[in-house]
Amino acid sequence: MSKVPSKETIKRRTVKDMKELGVHKTQYNRLIDAYSDMVHQYLTLTEKFEAEGYEYESYTAAGGAKKSPIVATLESLRKDILAYSDRLCLNPKSNDPNNKAPTKNTGLAEVLSSLGG
């Protein structure tokens, strides 16, 4: 089994990555703490899921099958991590300069820009 990095290690790597991308501000540290905690939980649960043989279904008392709780938790964490990584500018989509929302010109701005030629 691989060793899951500590929350502090994940936090340090996240800050380092953000600094390299030029998007880090100390005001983001609380958000980075939450992100690091979620990544740590995800890695820990993924390791447990693997060790337990990838049991993706559990059976109900009525005899039916349903998604196991660990799979549901992993899916939820995956979505949350993606949302946080987007806010922290840690994924390609959030760092793509061509992906920025277009600015809407007001009527005055359009008139002034048309005068400029």
ROVEXFI-214898 format. One record per residue: residue in three letters; x, y, z of N, C-alpha, C in turn; residue number from 1. Coordinates in Angstrom, 3 decimals. Example, Ala and Ser with C-alpha at 12.3 -4.5 7.8 and 13.67 -1.06 7.14 Angstrom:
+--------+----------+----------+----------+----------+----------+----------+----------+----------+----------+-----+
! residu !      n.X !      n.Y !      n.Z !     ca.X !     ca.Y !     ca.Z !      c.X !      c.Y !      c.Z ! num !
+--------+----------+----------+----------+----------+----------+----------+----------+----------+----------+-----+
!    ala !   13.190 !   -5.690 !    7.800 !   12.300 !   -4.500 !    7.800 !   13.200 !   -3.300 !    7.800 !   1 !
!    ser !   12.850 !   -2.250 !    7.080 !   13.670 !   -1.060 !    7.140 !   12.900 !    0.030 !    7.870 !   2 !
+--------+----------+----------+----------+----------+----------+----------+----------+----------+----------+-----+
This chain:
+--------+----------+----------+----------+----------+----------+----------+----------+----------+----------+-----+
! residu !      n.X !      n.Y !      n.Z !     ca.X !     ca.Y !     ca.Z !      c.X !      c.Y !      c.Z ! num !
+--------+----------+----------+----------+----------+----------+----------+----------+----------+----------+-----+
!    met !    0.831 !   -1.184 !    0.000 !    0.000 !    0.000 !    0.000 !    0.878 !    1.252 !    0.000 !   1 !
!    ser !    0.439 !    2.251 !   -0.707 !    1.185 !    3.509 !   -0.736 !    0.826 !    4.346 !    0.479 !   2 !
!    lys !    1.727 !    5.235 !    0.834 !    1.495 !    6.103 !    1.983 !    0.792 !    7.366 !    1.513 !   3 !
!    val !   -0.313 !    7.695 !    2.171 !   -1.065 !    8.902 !    1.853 !   -0.334 !   10.094 !    2.448 !   4 !
!    pro !   -0.085 !   11.143 !    1.651 !    0.584 !   12.328 !    2.193 !   -0.268 !   12.990 !    3.271 !   5 !
!    ser !    0.389 !   13.627 !    4.216 !   -0.327 !   14.312 !    5.294 !   -1.051 !   15.534 !    4.748 !   6 !
!    lys !   -2.011 !   16.031 !    5.527 !   -2.737 !   17.245 !    5.126 !   -1.765 !   18.404 !    4.969 !   7 !
!    glu !   -0.775 !   18.471 !    5.846 !    0.203 !   19.561 !    5.778 !    1.041 !   19.474 !    4.508 !   8 !
!    thr !    1.422 !   18.267 !    4.120 !    2.181 !   18.081 !    2.874 !    1.338 !   18.497 !    1.672 !   9 !
!    ile !    0.083 !   18.105 !    1.665 !   -0.817 !   18.488 !    0.572 !   -0.964 !   20.000 !    0.533 !  10 !
!    lys !   -1.098 !   20.618 !    1.688 !   -1.231 !   22.085 !    1.754 !    0.024 !   22.763 !    1.202 !  11 !
!    arg !    1.198 !   22.300 !    1.633 !    2.451 !   22.901 !    1.147 !    2.575 !   22.769 !   -0.368 !  12 !
!    arg !    2.240 !   21.590 !   -0.898 !    2.309 !   21.375 !   -2.355 !    1.310 !   22.266 !   -3.093 !  13 !
!    thr !    0.130 !   22.431 !   -2.512 !   -0.901 !   23.270 !   -3.131 !   -0.435 !   24.717 !   -3.191 !  14 !
!    val !    0.101 !   25.220 !   -2.082 !    0.609 !   26.594 !   -2.049 !    1.747 !   26.756 !   -3.046 !  15 !
!    lys !    2.641 !   25.785 !   -3.100 !    3.762 !   25.830 !   -4.044 !    3.252 !   25.890 !   -5.481 !  16 !
!    asp !    2.289 !   25.021 !   -5.805 !    1.717 !   25.007 !   -7.157 !    1.051 !   26.339 !   -7.485 !  17 !
!    met !    0.310 !   26.887 !   -6.525 !   -0.373 !   28.156 !   -6.768 !    0.625 !   29.292 !   -6.972 !  18 !
!    lys !    1.723 !   29.273 !   -6.202 !    2.759 !   30.309 !   -6.373 !    3.399 !   30.199 !   -7.751 !  19 !
!    glu !    3.664 !   28.965 !   -8.181 !    4.254 !   28.764 !   -9.512 !    3.324 !   29.248 !  -10.619 !  20 !
!    leu !    2.015 !   29.118 !  -10.390 !    1.030 !   29.573 !  -11.372 !    0.734 !   31.069 !  -11.244 !  21 !
!    gly !    1.261 !   31.683 !  -10.182 !    1.050 !   33.113 !   -9.966 !   -0.348 !   33.463 !   -9.475 !  22 !
!    val !   -0.997 !   32.544 !   -8.762 !   -2.366 !   32.791 !   -8.309 !   -2.522 !   32.735 !   -6.793 !  23 !
!    his !   -1.436 !   32.579 !   -6.056 !   -1.538 !   32.449 !   -4.602 !   -1.638 !   33.802 !   -3.907 !  24 !
!    lys !   -2.537 !   33.875 !   -2.934 !   -2.658 !   35.004 !   -2.020 !   -2.869 !   34.422 !   -0.631 !  25 !
!    thr !   -2.308 !   35.048 !    0.377 !   -2.453 !   34.516 !    1.734 !   -3.910 !   34.480 !    2.182 !  26 !
!    gln !   -4.737 !   35.313 !    1.603 !   -6.162 !   35.322 !    1.949 !   -6.846 !   34.009 !    1.569 !  27 !
!    tyr !   -6.240 !   33.217 !    0.707 !   -6.823 !   31.946 !    0.270 !   -6.499 !   30.786 !    1.218 !  28 !
!    asn !   -5.718 !   31.037 !    2.263 !   -5.224 !   29.941 !    3.097 !   -6.324 !   29.116 !    3.757 !  29 !
!    arg !   -7.433 !   29.738 !    4.171 !   -8.527 !   28.947 !    4.761 !   -9.141 !   28.019 !    3.716 !  30 !
!    leu !   -9.285 !   28.513 !    2.508 !   -9.817 !   27.687 !    1.418 !   -8.834 !   26.557 !    1.088 !  31 !
!    ile !   -7.547 !   26.880 !    1.123 !   -6.512 !   25.869 !    0.870 !   -6.543 !   24.800 !    1.956 !  32 !
!    asp !   -6.786 !   25.201 !    3.220 !   -6.902 !   24.232 !    4.316 !   -8.048 !   23.252 !    4.048 !  33 !
!    ala !   -9.195 !   23.775 !    3.655 !  -10.347 !   22.916 !    3.381 !  -10.055 !   21.984 !    2.198 !  34 !
!    tyr !   -9.450 !   22.535 !    1.146 !   -9.089 !   21.754 !   -0.037 !   -8.115 !   20.631 !    0.348 !  35 !
!    ser !   -7.109 !   20.956 !    1.128 !   -6.107 !   19.968 !    1.547 !   -6.740 !   18.856 !    2.371 !  36 !
!    asp !   -7.674 !   19.225 !    3.233 !   -8.366 !   18.231 !    4.046 !   -9.179 !   17.281 !    3.163 !  37 !
!    met !   -9.881 !   17.830 !    2.170 !  -10.667 !   16.984 !    1.270 !   -9.785 !   16.055 !    0.445 !  38 !
!    val !   -8.661 !   16.574 !   -0.049 !   -7.747 !   15.733 !   -0.835 !   -7.197 !   14.608 !    0.045 !  39 !
!    his !   -6.843 !   14.933 !    1.277 !   -6.342 !   13.914 !    2.200 !   -7.406 !   12.849 !    2.447 !  40 !
!    gln !   -8.648 !   13.260 !    2.709 !   -9.742 !   12.301 !    2.912 !   -9.928 !   11.425 !    1.674 !  41 !
!    tyr !   -9.898 !   12.052 !    0.501 !  -10.093 !   11.312 !   -0.749 !   -9.005 !   10.257 !   -0.932 !  42 !
!    leu !   -7.756 !   10.638 !   -0.714 !   -6.647 !    9.694 !   -0.885 !   -6.725 !    8.565 !    0.138 !  43 !
!    thr !   -7.088 !    8.899 !    1.379 !   -7.212 !    7.892 !    2.432 !   -8.327 !    6.902 !    2.103 !  44 !
!    leu !   -9.485 !    7.417 !    1.689 !  -10.604 !    6.531 !    1.350 !  -10.332 !    5.707 !    0.095 !  45 !
!    thr !   -9.633 !    6.299 !   -0.859 !   -9.284 !    5.560 !   -2.069 !   -8.376 !    4.381 !   -1.725 !  46 !
!    glu !   -7.430 !    4.615 !   -0.838 !   -6.540 !    3.538 !   -0.403 !   -7.334 !    2.432 !    0.310 !  47 !
!    lys !   -8.279 !    2.834 !    1.162 !   -9.118 !    1.862 !    1.867 !   -9.992 !    1.083 !    0.873 !  48 !
!    phe !  -10.571 !    1.790 !   -0.099 !  -11.418 !    1.178 !   -1.117 !  -10.624 !    0.125 !   -1.897 !  49 !
!    glu !   -9.398 !    0.457 !   -2.228 !   -8.526 !   -0.482 !   -2.939 !   -8.206 !   -1.695 !   -2.066 !  50 !
!    ala !   -7.869 !   -1.438 !   -0.804 !   -7.514 !   -2.522 !    0.110 !   -8.682 !   -3.480 !    0.345 !  51 !
!    glu !   -9.893 !   -2.966 !    0.270 !  -11.077 !   -3.797 !    0.489 !  -11.569 !   -4.467 !   -0.788 !  52 !
!    gly !  -10.782 !   -4.357 !   -1.858 !  -11.108 !   -5.054 !   -3.098 !  -12.136 !   -4.356 !   -3.966 !  53 !
!    tyr !  -12.225 !   -3.042 !   -3.855 !  -13.129 !   -2.240 !   -4.695 !  -14.593 !   -2.698 !   -4.585 !  54 !
!    glu !  -15.062 !   -2.894 !   -3.372 !  -16.459 !   -3.274 !   -3.137 !  -17.336 !   -2.062 !   -3.416 !  55 !
!    tyr !  -17.904 !   -2.004 !   -4.607 !  -18.676 !   -0.836 !   -5.013 !  -20.164 !   -0.967 !   -4.719 !  56 !
!    glu !  -20.608 !   -2.156 !   -4.322 !  -22.010 !   -2.365 !   -3.970 !  -22.110 !   -2.969 !   -2.587 !  57 !
!    ser !  -23.171 !   -2.576 !   -1.904 !  -23.499 !   -3.244 !   -0.648 !  -24.941 !   -3.718 !   -0.761 !  58 !
!    tyr !  -25.296 !   -4.664 !    0.040 !  -26.628 !   -5.253 !   -0.067 !  -27.511 !   -4.797 !    1.077 !  59 !
!    thr !  -28.754 !   -4.534 !    0.751 !  -29.726 !   -4.070 !    1.733 !  -30.337 !   -5.268 !    2.450 !  60 !
!    ala !  -31.072 !   -4.976 !    3.520 !  -31.737 !   -6.044 !    4.267 !  -32.779 !   -6.750 !    3.407 !  61 !
!    ala !  -33.326 !   -6.024 !    2.438 !  -34.330 !   -6.611 !    1.550 !  -33.698 !   -7.459 !    0.447 !  62 !
!    gly !  -32.386 !   -7.490 !    0.387 !  -31.704 !   -8.327 !   -0.594 !  -31.279 !   -7.601 !   -1.860 !  63 !
!    gly !  -31.615 !   -6.328 !   -1.975 !  -31.206 !   -5.557 !   -3.145 !  -29.807 !   -4.993 !   -2.979 !  64 !
!    ala !  -29.249 !   -4.537 !   -4.077 !  -27.908 !   -3.959 !   -4.057 !  -28.010 !   -2.440 !   -4.185 !  65 !
!    lys !  -27.095 !   -1.753 !   -3.525 !  -27.014 !   -0.300 !   -3.665 !  -25.541 !    0.093 !   -3.649 !  66 !
!    lys !  -25.275 !    1.303 !   -4.079 !  -23.909 !    1.817 !   -4.102 !  -23.368 !    1.830 !   -2.674 !  67 !
!    ser !  -22.147 !    1.351 !   -2.494 !  -21.583 !    1.313 !   -1.148 !  -21.328 !    2.738 !   -0.646 !  68 !
!    pro !  -21.389 !    2.939 !    0.655 !  -21.177 !    4.271 !    1.223 !  -19.817 !    4.883 !    0.858 !  69 !
!    ile !  -18.787 !    4.049 !    0.766 !  -17.463 !    4.590 !    0.445 !  -17.424 !    5.134 !   -0.980 !  70 !
!    val !  -18.141 !    4.493 !   -1.899 !  -18.188 !    4.968 !   -3.286 !  -18.931 !    6.296 !   -3.346 !  71 !
!    ala !  -20.030 !    6.399 !   -2.633 !  -20.793 !    7.650 !   -2.601 !  -19.945 !    8.776 !   -2.018 !  72 !
!    thr !  -19.202 !    8.486 !   -0.979 !  -18.343 !    9.491 !   -0.352 !  -17.227 !    9.912 !   -1.298 !  73 !
!    leu !  -16.616 !    8.950 !   -1.973 !  -15.552 !    9.270 !   -2.936 !  -16.077 !   10.150 !   -4.068 !  74 !
!    glu !  -17.274 !    9.833 !   -4.570 !  -17.863 !   10.642 !   -5.640 !  -18.115 !   12.068 !   -5.175 !  75 !
!    ser !  -18.626 !   12.208 !   -3.978 !  -18.908 !   13.538 !   -3.422 !  -17.619 !   14.330 !   -3.224 !  76 !
!    leu !  -16.611 !   13.677 !   -2.668 !  -15.318 !   14.338 !   -2.478 !  -14.703 !   14.746 !   -3.811 !  77 !
!    arg !  -14.823 !   13.891 !   -4.811 !  -14.280 !   14.184 !   -6.138 !  -14.903 !   15.464 !   -6.701 !  78 !
!    lys !  -16.208 !   15.596 !   -6.572 !  -16.901 !   16.798 !   -7.057 !  -16.473 !   18.034 !   -6.280 !  79 !
!    asp !  -16.367 !   17.898 !   -4.955 !  -15.955 !   19.038 !   -4.128 !  -14.521 !   19.454 !   -4.428 !  80 !
!    ile !  -13.643 !   18.477 !   -4.599 !  -12.239 !   18.778 !   -4.918 !  -12.147 !   19.498 !   -6.248 !  81 !
!    leu !  -12.919 !   19.060 !   -7.224 !  -12.924 !   19.732 !   -8.520 !  -13.387 !   21.179 !   -8.383 !  82 !
!    ala !  -14.432 !   21.412 !   -7.611 !  -14.934 !   22.778 !   -7.411 !  -13.888 !   23.645 !   -6.716 !  83 !
!    tyr !  -13.253 !   23.128 !   -5.685 !  -12.229 !   23.892 !   -4.974 !  -11.011 !   24.129 !   -5.866 !  84 !
!    ser !  -10.587 !   23.114 !   -6.610 !   -9.411 !   23.292 !   -7.470 !   -9.691 !   24.333 !   -8.547 !  85 !
!    asp !  -10.922 !   24.425 !   -8.970 !  -11.314 !   25.444 !   -9.944 !  -11.195 !   26.833 !   -9.315 !  86 !
!    arg !  -11.700 !   26.989 !   -8.098 !  -11.625 !   28.277 !   -7.396 !  -10.184 !   28.679 !   -7.082 !  87 !
!    leu !   -9.347 !   27.684 !   -6.821 !   -7.946 !   27.968 !   -6.498 !   -7.066 !   28.048 !   -7.742 !  88 !
!    cys !   -7.668 !   27.947 !   -8.919 !   -6.964 !   28.016 !  -10.214 !   -5.911 !   26.926 !  -10.350 !  89 !
!    leu !   -6.266 !   25.722 !   -9.958 !   -5.331 !   24.600 !   -9.980 !   -5.615 !   23.591 !  -11.078 !  90 !
!    asn !   -6.500 !   23.918 !  -11.997 !   -6.736 !   22.991 !  -13.095 !   -6.639 !   23.747 !  -14.416 !  91 !
!    pro !   -6.420 !   23.028 !  -15.494 !   -6.218 !   23.685 !  -16.789 !   -7.383 !   24.580 !  -17.216 !  92 !
!    lys !   -8.596 !   24.162 !  -16.937 !   -9.750 !   24.957 !  -17.355 !   -9.751 !   26.328 !  -16.694 !  93 !
!    ser !   -9.457 !   26.373 !  -15.404 !   -9.492 !   27.653 !  -14.689 !   -8.291 !   28.535 !  -15.026 !  94 !
!    asn !   -7.252 !   27.965 !  -15.608 !   -6.060 !   28.739 !  -15.965 !   -5.991 !   29.113 !  -17.436 !  95 !
!    asp !   -6.956 !   28.684 !  -18.224 !   -6.944 !   28.972 !  -19.655 !   -7.358 !   30.417 !  -19.909 !  96 !
!    pro !   -6.451 !   31.247 !  -20.444 !   -6.809 !   32.647 !  -20.673 !   -7.916 !   32.804 !  -21.710 !  97 !
!    asn !   -8.110 !   31.832 !  -22.577 !   -9.172 !   31.887 !  -23.583 !  -10.531 !   31.497 !  -23.013 !  98 !
!    asn !  -10.552 !   31.037 !  -21.753 !  -11.777 !   30.554 !  -21.131 !  -12.442 !   31.620 !  -20.265 !  99 !
!    lys !  -11.956 !   32.826 !  -20.295 !  -12.520 !   33.893 !  -19.479 !  -13.838 !   34.360 !  -20.085 ! 100 !
!    ala !  -14.743 !   34.768 !  -19.223 !  -16.042 !   35.248 !  -19.692 !  -15.853 !   36.550 !  -20.457 ! 101 !
!    pro !  -16.494 !   36.681 !  -21.602 !  -16.353 !   37.923 !  -22.358 !  -16.997 !   39.071 !  -21.599 ! 102 !
!    thr !  -16.367 !   40.244 !  -21.702 !  -16.930 !   41.403 !  -21.045 !  -17.980 !   42.016 !  -21.951 ! 103 !
!    lys !  -19.030 !   42.475 !  -21.350 !  -20.128 !   43.050 !  -22.126 !  -19.942 !   44.565 !  -22.167 ! 104 !
!    asn !  -19.920 !   45.111 !  -23.364 !  -19.785 !   46.556 !  -23.516 !  -21.124 !   47.236 !  -23.295 ! 105 !
!    thr !  -21.059 !   48.365 !  -22.626 !  -22.266 !   49.169 !  -22.481 !  -22.455 !   49.968 !  -23.754 ! 106 !
!    gly !  -23.592 !   50.591 !  -23.898 !  -23.862 !   51.397 !  -25.093 !  -22.818 !   52.478 !  -25.289 ! 107 !
!    leu !  -22.437 !   53.173 !  -24.205 !  -21.435 !   54.234 !  -24.301 !  -20.085 !   53.658 !  -24.716 ! 108 !
!    ala !  -19.710 !   52.521 !  -24.158 !  -18.429 !   51.909 !  -24.504 !  -18.400 !   51.510 !  -25.977 ! 109 !
!    glu !  -19.501 !   51.001 !  -26.483 !  -19.565 !   50.618 !  -27.902 !  -19.414 !   51.837 !  -28.807 ! 110 !
!    val !  -20.083 !   52.940 !  -28.457 !  -19.992 !   54.170 !  -29.252 !  -18.569 !   54.697 !  -29.230 ! 111 !
!    leu !  -17.950 !   54.715 !  -28.043 !  -16.585 !   55.233 !  -27.929 !  -15.594 !   54.359 !  -28.672 ! 112 !
!    ser !  -15.779 !   53.012 !  -28.611 !  -14.855 !   52.137 !  -29.330 !  -15.021 !   52.264 !  -30.833 ! 113 !
!    ser !  -16.243 !   52.538 !  -31.297 !  -16.438 !   52.696 !  -32.744 !  -15.843 !   54.002 !  -33.236 ! 114 !
!    leu !  -15.728 !   55.012 !  -32.384 !  -15.126 !   56.283 !  -32.759 !  -13.607 !   56.152 !  -32.886 ! 115 !
!    gly !  -13.039 !   55.209 !  -32.117 !  -11.604 !   55.023 !  -32.100 !  -11.100 !   54.386 !  -33.380 ! 116 !
!    gly !  -11.953 !   53.841 !  -34.175 !  -11.565 !   53.324 !  -35.472 !  -11.226 !   51.930 !  -35.445 ! 117 !
+--------+----------+----------+----------+----------+----------+----------+----------+----------+----------+-----+
